[in-house]
Amino acid sequence: MLLINLFALATLWDGNASRTQISHQEMLVGTILTTVDLVTLLGNVVVFICPALEKKLRTVTYMFILSLATADLLVACLVMPFSIIYEVTGVWMFGRMFCKVWISFDVMFCTASIVTLCFISLDRYCSVVTPYRYTKQMSRSRCIAMTITIWVYSFMISFLPVMQGWNEIPGMDFENNRECVFVTNRIFAIVASALAFYIPFLIMCTMYFFIYQASRLKAVRVMSQTLDLHYHPDSRRQDNLQLEHKATRTMGIIISAFVLCWLPYFVFNICIAVSGSQFNSATINHVFKVITWFGYCNSTINPLLYAFLNRDFQRALKKMLVCRRWRARVDIGDDMVSIVTFTKTVQGAECSVKSMDGCQ
């Protein structure tokens, strides 16, 4: 409802309370972006509802999924709607002060989303590499502290520098009532990009690399221990190979989606700051808007990657559906498994093999 009201306001009025002419192309852009916003909103709301329907989702690990959904939901509610109005009308009509607040929201929620993805990779690393110490390492109190750290960290590199004007370039200013552009000087662009993206990205890649190695090693060890002289296509060895392949593909999709959405923005942002290019260039301004929305789209696909592919989440999602016939025919994400699911399966197979030697 907020989005509809704001969009109607933007269609009728600009900063000087005069009629704004909206072209068909701008209306098409507004419709597409509004659809992205609504899908993002709906997907992340579902992530919050599902734990009430499926008890198995009420875990410590799911706290990080909820933190991610919170950040992405706030992007959909407090960042995307105003960006849509700005893109369609070409006029910022909410004042200079709210421009800074909106930019701070943008940086804070997107940073919280990225850093939460980093913590999810750490959580999965502990689950895969040190599964027998995972419960102690990831206790509920520790996960709560880590979640609070994520949001305090995101606040410190968003509201504090933006409201203090540390990002601004001396001598560069925009029309107070018509433009709202996030301008960054060279130092701020490099430091903020490193803290908000490059460091979490390196941690994610490192964690998933170790996860892949550990999962592959466990699968190979289990397969070698369960290899039967009377091997046949339905044996455990083939099942483990399929699980390993699916888990590897899941990690590839997670990394690829993250890089596709955010890498162009942060590379372009640093290039602009280092080269000293001006935002008043129409080409640069247009490219920056496009890659910014690519980053927003990460909030749209995160529920698909981190929640919808979880089988417990799938069960909760099916409980929300009314049509039993459709529910029986469709298995969401049947071709994909989570890394944690694969690990538990391999651990179970490993324990079964060791049980002959006294596995507890």
URNORDA-V470867 format. One record per helix or strand of 2 or more residues. SS is the DSSP state (A for helix, B for strand). FROM is the first residue (numbers start at 1). LEN is the number of residues. If there is no record, write none. Layout:
BEGIN
ss-><SS & SS>
from-><FROM & FROM>
len-><LEN & LEN>
END
This chain:
BEGIN
ss-><A & A & A & A & A & A & A & A & A & A & A & A & A & A>
from-><2 & 24 & 55 & 61 & 96 & 131 & 140 & 159 & 186 & 236 & 282 & 311 & 324 & 339>
len-><11 & 30 & 3 & 29 & 34 & 7 & 17 & 6 & 41 & 40 & 25 & 9 & 6 & 19>
END
